[in-house]
Amino acid sequence: MTDALASRIVRNKLAAQRSALVRDAQYLADTYRRLAAELADENHLPTVPTGDSSRAAAAAQQLAQGLAELRGMQEIANTTLAAKEN
């Protein structure tokens, strides 16, 4: 297997992992919004209860950290593969 082919395979795998992570995060965010709205309707509460908003903020921060780590890994892989190609 050539280095160019190997680098393409690695890039494609990293892109697929990132896409899956973003898709999962979007699903979780949509589910959280839906459940929060249902809870608010059932209990006549504001759309996002105070305690839930802090949990949502913590989850969003964890997601952002995970995405940053994934981007970092992709940059390292791209740099390493580019160096091998040269």
N, CA and C of each residue as an Amber inpcrd file, in Angstrom:
protein
   258
   0.8440000  -1.1670000   0.0000000   0.0000000   0.0000000   0.0000000
   0.8970000   1.2410000   0.0000000   0.5900000   2.1600000  -0.8730000
   1.3980000   3.3770000  -0.9410000   1.0500000   4.3170000   0.2100000
   1.9680000   5.2340000   0.4780000   1.7260000   6.2150000   1.5420000
   0.5330000   7.1010000   1.2140000   0.3690000   7.4430000  -0.0660000
  -0.7590000   8.2900000  -0.4600000  -2.0830000   7.5810000  -0.1880000
  -2.1370000   6.2940000  -0.5020000  -3.3540000   5.5270000  -0.2510000
  -3.6110000   5.4000000   1.2430000  -2.5550000   5.1380000   1.9920000
  -2.6960000   5.0240000   3.4480000  -3.1750000   6.3430000   4.0430000
  -2.6300000   7.4540000   3.5620000  -3.0510000   8.7540000   4.0980000
  -4.5070000   9.0350000   3.7550000  -4.9300000   8.6660000   2.5710000
  -6.3260000   8.8610000   2.1770000  -7.2540000   8.0230000   3.0570000
  -6.8480000   6.7920000   3.3390000  -7.6550000   5.9160000   4.1990000
  -7.7750000   6.5080000   5.6000000  -6.6550000   6.9780000   6.1450000
  -6.6760000   7.5650000   7.4920000  -7.5460000   8.8140000   7.5110000
  -7.3960000   9.6820000   6.5190000  -8.2210000  10.9000000   6.4650000
  -9.6990000  10.5610000   6.3690000 -10.0350000   9.5760000   5.5510000
 -11.4380000   9.1840000   5.4120000 -11.9940000   8.6280000   6.7120000
 -11.1940000   7.8250000   7.4170000 -11.6480000   7.2760000   8.6980000
 -11.8550000   8.3820000   9.7240000 -10.9260000   9.3370000   9.7880000
 -11.0650000  10.4490000  10.7290000 -12.2790000  11.3080000  10.3840000
 -12.4940000  11.5400000   9.1050000 -13.6560000  12.3290000   8.6900000
 -14.9520000  11.6060000   9.0470000 -14.9760000  10.2920000   8.8700000
 -16.1670000   9.5140000   9.2220000 -16.4170000   9.5550000  10.7240000
 -15.3470000   9.4630000  11.5170000 -15.5020000   9.5290000  12.9730000
 -16.0140000  10.8960000  13.3960000 -15.4810000  11.9390000  12.8030000
 -15.9290000  13.2910000  13.1400000 -17.3930000  13.4760000  12.7450000
 -17.7580000  13.0030000  11.5610000 -19.1480000  13.1200000  11.1200000
 -20.0860000  12.3720000  12.0550000 -19.6840000  11.1840000  12.4820000
 -20.5140000  10.4010000  13.3990000 -20.6540000  11.1070000  14.7380000
 -19.5760000  11.7050000  15.2230000 -19.6250000  12.4230000  16.4970000
 -20.5400000  13.6380000  16.4020000 -20.4370000  14.3790000  15.3200000
 -21.2970000  15.5510000  15.1270000 -22.7540000  15.1140000  15.0060000
 -23.0040000  14.0470000  14.2710000 -24.3700000  13.5370000  14.1060000
 -24.9450000  13.0980000  15.4500000 -24.1510000  12.3770000  16.2400000
 -24.6020000  11.9470000  17.5680000 -24.8730000  13.1370000  18.4740000
 -24.0090000  14.1280000  18.4120000 -24.1930000  15.3230000  19.2450000
 -25.4660000  16.0590000  18.8520000 -25.7240000  16.1510000  17.5560000
 -26.9430000  16.8170000  17.0930000 -28.1780000  16.0520000  17.5520000
 -28.1220000  14.7320000  17.4690000 -29.2400000  13.9050000  17.9310000
 -29.4900000  14.1240000  19.4220000 -28.4130000  14.1200000  20.2170000
 -28.5620000  14.3230000  21.6580000 -29.1090000  15.7110000  21.9720000
 -28.6280000  16.7170000  21.2630000 -29.1230000  18.0770000  21.4910000
 -30.6020000  18.1840000  21.1340000 -30.9910000  17.5970000  20.0060000
 -32.4030000  17.6180000  19.6080000 -33.2740000  16.8740000  20.6120000
 -32.7930000  15.7220000  21.0710000 -33.5380000  14.9370000  22.0560000
 -33.6810000  15.7100000  23.3580000 -32.6000000  16.3510000  23.7960000
 -32.6560000  17.1370000  25.0320000 -33.6800000  18.2600000  24.8920000
 -33.6550000  18.9770000  23.7730000 -34.6090000  20.0700000  23.5690000
 -36.0460000  19.5600000  23.5900000 -36.2680000  18.4280000  22.9260000
 -37.6190000  17.8710000  22.8800000 -38.0890000  17.4670000  24.2720000
 -37.2240000  16.7670000  25.0120000 -37.5960000  16.3380000  26.3610000
 -37.7970000  17.5250000  27.2980000 -36.9560000  18.5430000  27.1710000
 -37.1100000  19.7390000  28.0100000 -38.4270000  20.4390000  27.7000000
 -38.7900000  20.4970000  26.4240000 -40.0600000  21.1250000  26.0480000
 -41.2440000  20.3210000  26.5810000 -41.1650000  18.9860000  26.4930000
 -42.2420000  18.1450000  27.0250000 -42.3740000  18.3180000  28.5310000
 -41.2520000  18.3510000  29.2200000 -41.2590000  18.5430000  30.6700000
 -41.8600000  19.8960000  31.0290000 -41.4820000  20.9190000  30.2940000
 -42.0100000  22.2600000  30.5530000 -43.5180000  22.2990000  30.3280000
 -43.9840000  21.6540000  29.2600000 -45.4250000  21.6280000  28.9870000
 -46.1870000  20.9010000  30.0840000 -45.6640000  19.7550000  30.5090000
 -46.3510000  18.9550000  31.5240000 -46.4150000  19.6590000  32.8700000
 -45.3820000  20.4040000  33.2060000 -45.2970000  21.0210000  34.5270000
 -45.5120000  22.5270000  34.5160000 -45.9150000  23.0650000  33.3610000
 -46.1600000  24.5010000  33.2320000 -44.9400000  25.3090000  33.6680000
 -43.7770000  24.8940000  33.1820000 -42.5090000  25.5340000  33.5210000
 -42.0000000  26.3320000  32.3270000 -40.9840000  27.1790000  32.5670000
 -40.3300000  27.8190000  31.4130000 -39.7310000  26.7360000  30.5030000
 -39.4300000  27.0860000  29.2960000 -38.9570000  26.1030000  28.3130000
 -37.7630000  25.2930000  28.7950000 -36.7710000  25.9300000  29.4190000
 -35.6000000  25.2010000  29.9160000 -35.4710000  25.4640000  31.4080000
 -35.7900000  24.4760000  32.2480000 -35.6460000  24.6710000  33.6890000
 -34.1940000  24.9810000  34.0660000 -33.9990000  25.7270000  35.1330000
 -32.6730000  26.2010000  35.5400000 -31.6670000  25.0740000  35.7180000
 -32.0230000  24.0270000  36.4560000 -31.0940000  22.9200000  36.6840000
 -30.7090000  22.2160000  35.4040000 -31.6700000  22.0580000  34.4990000
 -31.3920000  21.3830000  33.2390000 -30.4840000  22.2160000  32.3410000
 -30.6090000  23.5390000  32.4200000 -29.7760000  24.3710000  31.5500000
 -28.3020000  24.2550000  31.9400000 -28.0190000  24.1130000  33.2370000
 -26.6150000  23.9600000  33.6330000 -26.0780000  22.5980000  33.1960000
 -26.9200000  21.5710000  33.2350000 -26.4880000  20.2500000  32.7460000
 -26.2700000  20.2900000  31.2400000 -27.1490000  21.0050000  30.5490000
 -26.9990000  21.1250000  29.0980000 -25.7160000  21.8730000  28.7560000
 -25.4010000  22.9070000  29.5250000 -24.1680000  23.6630000  29.2890000
 -22.9450000  22.7830000  29.5220000 -22.9820000  21.9600000  30.5660000
 -21.8620000  21.0540000  30.8460000 -21.7080000  20.0310000  29.7280000
 -22.8260000  19.5030000  29.2410000 -22.7730000  18.5330000  28.1430000
 -22.2400000  19.1880000  26.8730000 -22.6590000  20.4170000  26.6100000
 -22.1730000  21.1310000  25.4290000 -20.6720000  21.3830000  25.5280000
 -20.1920000  21.6890000  26.7290000 -18.7610000  21.9140000  26.9210000
 -17.9810000  20.6230000  26.6780000 -18.4940000  19.5010000  27.1760000
 -17.8250000  18.2190000  26.9500000 -17.7950000  17.8850000  25.4640000
 -18.8940000  18.1680000  24.7740000 -18.9520000  17.9150000  23.3400000
 -17.9270000  18.7730000  22.6060000 -17.8360000  20.0390000  22.9710000
 -16.8710000  20.9300000  22.3300000 -15.4430000  20.4390000  22.5580000
 -15.1540000  19.9600000  23.7680000 -13.8180000  19.4300000  24.0540000
 -13.5350000  18.1930000  23.2090000 -14.5270000  17.3150000  23.0850000
 -14.3610000  16.1130000  22.2730000 -14.1090000  16.4450000  20.8130000
 -14.8560000  17.4200000  20.2870000 -14.6550000  17.8290000  18.8980000
 -13.2790000  18.4610000  18.7050000 -12.8410000  19.2590000  19.6700000
 -11.5110000  19.8710000  19.5780000 -10.4250000  18.8000000  19.5770000
 -10.5820000  17.7840000  20.4230000  -9.6070000  16.6930000  20.4600000
  -9.5880000  15.9420000  19.1360000 -10.7630000  15.7060000  18.5710000
 -10.8470000  15.0020000  17.2930000 -10.1930000  15.8180000  16.1850000
 -10.4360000  17.1260000  16.1670000  -9.7950000  17.9860000  15.1650000
  -8.2790000  17.9710000  15.3360000  -7.8300000  17.9880000  16.5820000
  -6.3920000  17.9320000  16.8470000  -5.7760000  16.6470000  16.3280000
  -6.4640000  15.5250000  16.5640000  -5.9600000  14.2400000  16.0710000
  -5.9130000  14.2390000  14.5530000  -6.9180000  14.8300000  13.9130000
  -6.9450000  14.8660000  12.4630000  -5.7990000  15.7290000  11.9300000
  -5.5290000  16.8570000  12.5720000  -4.4230000  17.7150000  12.1430000
  -3.0860000  16.9950000  12.2780000  -2.9050000  16.2790000  13.3820000
  -1.6640000  15.5290000  13.5890000  -1.5130000  14.4590000  12.5110000
  -2.6030000  13.7410000  12.2350000  -2.5550000  12.6960000  11.2080000
  -2.2420000  13.2980000   9.8440000  -2.8860000  14.4110000   9.5100000
  -2.6360000  15.0490000   8.2170000  -1.1920000  15.5220000   8.1020000
  -0.6630000  16.1100000   9.1670000   0.7230000  16.5860000   9.1660000
   1.6950000  15.4210000   9.0120000   1.4430000  14.3540000   9.7550000
   2.3110000  13.1770000   9.6900000   2.2860000  12.5610000   8.3000000
   1.0920000  12.4270000   7.7400000   0.9770000  11.8230000   6.4180000
   1.5680000  12.7190000   5.3380000   1.4030000  14.0250000   5.4810000
   1.9920000  14.9490000   4.5060000   3.5130000  14.8660000   4.5530000
   4.0670000  14.7270000   5.7510000   5.5210000  14.5970000   5.8860000
   6.0120000  13.3070000   5.2410000   5.2360000  12.2320000   5.3760000
   5.6260000  10.9530000   4.7700000   5.5750000  11.0300000   3.2490000
   4.6010000  11.7840000   2.7170000   4.4540000  11.8930000   1.2670000
   5.6050000  12.6720000   0.6450000   6.2060000  13.5600000   1.4030000
   7.3120000  14.3930000   0.8770000   8.5980000  13.7110000   1.0280000
